[in-house]
Amino acid sequence: MAAKLGIIAGGGNLPGQVAAAACAQGRDVFIAAIEGFAEPAIVAPFPHRFFRLGALGAIRNALAESGCTEIVMIGPVKRPSLLALRPDAEGAKLLAKIGRAAFAGDDGLLAAIIRVLGEDGFKVLGAHDILAEMLGPVGLLTQTAPDATAMADVERGMAVLKIAGPADIGQACVVQQGIVLAMEAVEGTDAMLGRIPGLARPGPGGVLVKLAKPGQDRRADLPTLGERTIKNASTAGLRGIAFEAGGTILSNRPAMIAAADEAGLFVIGIGV
């Protein structure tokens, strides 16, 4: 019998997609939904409980009591300050084990939580272990293709992210005509794209480039693109999107590509 899967759920549709795929594989699931991030309608069809982000001990205990031996962390969660986190007693012990990584940015925190949960006997999987077909492939996925100017901007964006990524700044940037218009930080990709119309230069529009951070633990917070990303990129006046092939989740790929084709944007997977 397949191991029961625990899902620590943040925002968006992916927690529900992971749960549905696991059930289709014959697994039982239990969702530890994070208050303020996980969407009630998404987790409602599955066994679940809501927890404060700081209730790390309660989350761990609930996963164990539910019989989960394998867990997945999926869906965006913006880390609050330590004061706002208000850890429970067990959570405070976990944070003490995590140590300075709790203050080292989102990647450091997530990687440390994964390590601690692994030490507690859970096998931590990546969402791509359940949804392998959702990883974006190498190559052009749309009718529209990038020209030489757009590909030069893609290469510039990749070079910038490889420098910024180790500092845990963000997974995405927008480049136009060789100029970096914006870098993703704590606000996320969609909010970054909202700033672009006020920053864009005359001439050919820019491109969105999204890569996993170098050294990032790929069991948590893989870059994700979806239909909303396409709509926001189009509104921002971009020409297209490049992502790390094999390292980016494409949420509802058919709808995403259809939206890109309708908007005249290119979407291309780049080997890194």
Order of alpha helices (4+ residues) and beta strands (2+ residues): beta-alpha-beta-alpha-beta-alpha-beta-alpha-alpha-alpha-beta-alpha-beta-alpha-beta-beta-alpha-beta-beta-alpha-beta-beta-alpha-beta
